[in-house]
Amino acid sequence: MTRGKGCGHCPGSHTGERPCLASATVKARSWLLIEHPGPWPQHVADLAGPAPVAAAVRAAQAAGVRPQLIRRPGRRRKTPPIQVFAGFSHGREAWIEGRELADPRELADLDLPALAAGRSPGLGERVAGPVLLVCAHGRHNACCARTGAPLARSLAGRFDRLVWETTHVGGDRFAANLVCLPHGLYYGDLGEAQAVAAIEAYLRGEVVLDRLRGRAGRPEAAQAAEHFVRAHTGRLELDTVTVESISGASRYEAIVAVQERRYRVILDAVERPACGPGCAENLRTYAVTELTLLNEAALV
């Protein structure tokens, strides 16, 4: 079977404007979330204090863990205890654990190399519910505060303590951005209705393809291949679709498993205008040129 170009599930996928497909950060597999009311510097690595929090941010980056500063929408506590989460979003064993620290100096006791490798850093018990991050980092990009902060407040009214504002998650042009942990699902260009739909799907163990940027920690082409196969098969469960292999440079070949079936996906990397016709900035996105069920005969 062969599909035409374009998935039709990202804003702008019909017009070439602001393609969000396969734009989740490829570098984040493990996460350290630290409650900090702000002000937040433009880059988290430049955080001046409190000293234990700043040291933990730098130590996380050195260990290959992505640090995020978080805070509650609306009223924020400015003194300890502070909420801290640690999570791993790579593969099928996604998890998150967390607890409140009475003293931020306890951050120094975390085993961050273990966290980078997908093991517990010794923070505490596994967290049953998800952690929902809305980027509201205005000092990094004003659009994130303008669109993200109101969205976070609105979502907190519906999903309560699952929702946190956070520092830069990547992809300011897609604000408002939502990250669903522990699986590292990225959604972008969100209004309230789209965000609610994404969260409700996540709570029942599914994704929605509308506004889905991808899953963090995976190559962009693998994110795109998974997206196209989900669109074709209609399988939205979190762990049903697995990219088994990906190869190529500007043209990619992926093998994607959907339970006992396997699909061969051929993808082309393409450049599209970031903001419509005549825009000088181009964004890299992906178009599928072939999607074939490899073991179709065996299933007849």
Secondary structure in CASP SS format (residue, H / E / C, confidence):
PFRMAT SS
TARGET T0000
AUTHOR 0000-0000-0000
METHOD secondary structure of the structure
MODEL  1
M C 1.00
T C 1.00
R C 1.00
G C 1.00
K C 1.00
G C 1.00
C C 1.00
G C 1.00
H C 1.00
C C 1.00
P C 1.00
G C 1.00
S C 1.00
H C 1.00
T C 1.00
G C 1.00
E C 1.00
R C 1.00
P C 1.00
C C 1.00
L C 1.00
A C 1.00
S C 1.00
A C 1.00
T C 1.00
V C 1.00
K C 1.00
A C 1.00
R C 1.00
S E 1.00
W E 1.00
L E 1.00
L E 1.00
I E 1.00
E E 1.00
H C 1.00
P C 1.00
G C 1.00
P C 1.00
W C 1.00
P C 1.00
Q C 1.00
H C 1.00
V H 1.00
A H 1.00
D H 1.00
L C 1.00
A C 1.00
G C 1.00
P C 1.00
A H 1.00
P H 1.00
V H 1.00
A H 1.00
A H 1.00
A H 1.00
V H 1.00
R H 1.00
A H 1.00
A H 1.00
Q H 1.00
A H 1.00
A H 1.00
G C 1.00
V C 1.00
R E 1.00
P E 1.00
Q E 1.00
L E 1.00
I E 1.00
R E 1.00
R C 1.00
P C 1.00
G C 1.00
R C 1.00
R C 1.00
R C 1.00
K C 1.00
T C 1.00
P C 1.00
P C 1.00
I E 1.00
Q E 1.00
V E 1.00
F E 1.00
A E 1.00
G E 1.00
F E 1.00
S C 1.00
H C 1.00
G C 1.00
R C 1.00
E C 1.00
A C 1.00
W E 1.00
I E 1.00
E E 1.00
G E 1.00
R E 1.00
E E 1.00
L E 1.00
A C 1.00
D C 1.00
P H 1.00
R H 1.00
E H 1.00
L H 1.00
A H 1.00
D H 1.00
L C 1.00
D C 1.00
L H 1.00
P H 1.00
A H 1.00
L H 1.00
A H 1.00
A C 1.00
G C 1.00
R C 1.00
S C 1.00
P C 1.00
G C 1.00
L C 1.00
G C 1.00
E C 1.00
R E 1.00
V C 1.00
A C 1.00
G C 1.00
P C 1.00
V E 1.00
L E 1.00
L E 1.00
V E 1.00
C E 1.00
A C 1.00
H C 1.00
G C 1.00
R C 1.00
H C 1.00
N C 1.00
A H 1.00
C H 1.00
C H 1.00
A H 1.00
R H 1.00
T H 1.00
G H 1.00
A H 1.00
P H 1.00
L H 1.00
A H 1.00
R H 1.00
S H 1.00
L H 1.00
A H 1.00
G H 1.00
R H 1.00
F H 1.00
D H 1.00
R H 1.00
L H 1.00
V E 1.00
W E 1.00
E E 1.00
T E 1.00
T C 1.00
H C 1.00
V C 1.00
G C 1.00
G C 1.00
D H 1.00
R H 1.00
F H 1.00
A C 1.00
A C 1.00
N C 1.00
L E 1.00
V E 1.00
C E 1.00
L E 1.00
P C 1.00
H C 1.00
G C 1.00
L E 1.00
Y E 1.00
Y E 1.00
G C 1.00
D C 1.00
L C 1.00
G C 1.00
E H 1.00
A H 1.00
Q H 1.00
A H 1.00
V H 1.00
A H 1.00
A H 1.00
I H 1.00
E H 1.00
A H 1.00
Y H 1.00
L H 1.00
R C 1.00
G C 1.00
E E 1.00
V C 1.00
V C 1.00
L C 1.00
D C 1.00
R C 1.00
L E 1.00
R E 1.00
G E 1.00
R E 1.00
A C 1.00
G C 1.00
R C 1.00
P C 1.00
E H 1.00
A H 1.00
A H 1.00
Q H 1.00
A H 1.00
A H 1.00
E H 1.00
H H 1.00
F H 1.00
V H 1.00
R H 1.00
A H 1.00
H H 1.00
T H 1.00
G C 1.00
R C 1.00
L C 1.00
E E 1.00
L C 1.00
D C 1.00
T C 1.00
V E 1.00
T E 1.00
V E 1.00
E E 1.00
S E 1.00
I E 1.00
S E 1.00
G E 1.00
A C 1.00
S C 1.00
R E 1.00
Y E 1.00
E E 1.00
A E 1.00
I E 1.00
V E 1.00
A E 1.00
V E 1.00
Q C 1.00
E C 1.00
R E 1.00
R E 1.00
Y E 1.00
R E 1.00
V E 1.00
I E 1.00
L E 1.00
D E 1.00
A E 1.00
V E 1.00
E E 1.00
R E 1.00
P E 1.00
A C 1.00
C C 1.00
G C 1.00
P C 1.00
G C 1.00
C C 1.00
A C 1.00
E C 1.00
N E 1.00
L E 1.00
R E 1.00
T E 1.00
Y E 1.00
A E 1.00
V E 1.00
T E 1.00
E E 1.00
L E 1.00
T E 1.00
L E 1.00
L C 1.00
N C 1.00
E H 1.00
A H 1.00
A H 1.00
L H 1.00
V C 1.00
END
